[in-house]
């Protein structure tokens, strides 16, 4: 094994994206520290915009990347946590209350509340990925982390529910199971990225996280310590690559290389004088017929950047519209930070570009430093993977697994739900 430290638990996670499939195996030490034992990534197969389109290809990619991580870790795993970025992700918050009668709140009361909250989950035929108590409130006081020991007339909780389309989730699960692995759980990538890239203070004060994947961009808003809004945009960094390939008539792999090495989200005065080759050393023939190239297969860097920014303009308009619809931006909203993460966030100059378009401070979100994590995986593109391991290690409460001797339940009315959601939006936005 990669470490001589005694481990109390081993966690394995697989992030299934449209551009890459990555895996990580980590151990929890006796002191509670998380240590990465092995990690690997491979090009995605059979995945398009977060959906499985080729079962055999997706299964092969999962098995291949897990075996590579196992080899590095020096151990084998039989079950994994899965990260998913597409499949119609949606986030809702439902407040639930029960009567306490002015007495001291005991553990049994909290359990009774969570059992009551189970009745408030309305998936409408969709798959519930998470149903977690976000924060408690009592007698008008919000943001109570632990109500045990306090006195109250009524005790309530805001339950955060993450939903996804059922059929695509079954396809993802089956792809992993076909690779001879059990599924511990499916975690929405915006939630995993939040664990990896955001501080507790950011989540409490209010922050937007934009996860730019290969073919999907998730826009998530956090406030009061919880995810309060989510919009999925079926567009990502691979669309920029395709635009480059189409504009110059070159192959996708070369367009991706140009984007990563010579591309930028910001133009500079000398870009029109700097020439870039449209082909690699072994692809001179295609360069000679590339659109807009000179006789040596070169084009001004300014033309490459123009193609990139044209595609980014479309994406950022969608991001800005999503933020406005979720109450994050606009005339009445306080200025807050946007955190860009995901593989697309590695484009040079993207933070400055996004800040100028969105009109709010922007930073690039990288995964938290984990012991043993390779330097190559400490980038925005691996934020979901690191977040999956952090999520699994914390093992947050899911109200669906809470049992109780109480059978009577009390759920809130529609008016109460509207009142609590409106109060939260006014307070944070």
Secondary structure, DSSP 8 states (H G I E B T S, - for coil): ----S-EEEEEEEEEE-SSEEEEEEEEEETTS-EEEEEEEEEE--SEETTEES-HHHHHHHHHHHHHHHHHHHTS--SEEEEEE--SS-EEEEEEEEEE-TTSB--HHHHHHHHHHHHTT---TTSEEEEEEEEEEEETTEEEES--TT-B-SEEEEEEEEEEE-HHHHHHHHHHHHTTT-EEEEEEEHHHHHHHHH--HHHHHH-EEEEEE-SS-EEEEEEETTEEEEEEEES--HHHHHHHHHHHHT--HHHHHHHHHHT--SS--TTTTT-EEESS-TT-HHHHHTSTT--TTSEEEHHHHHHHHHHHHHHHHHHHHHHHHHTTSSSTTS---EEEEESGGGGSTTHHHHHHHHH-S-EEE------BT--GGGSSGGGHHHHHHHHHHHH----GGG---S--------HHHHHHHHHHHHHHH-
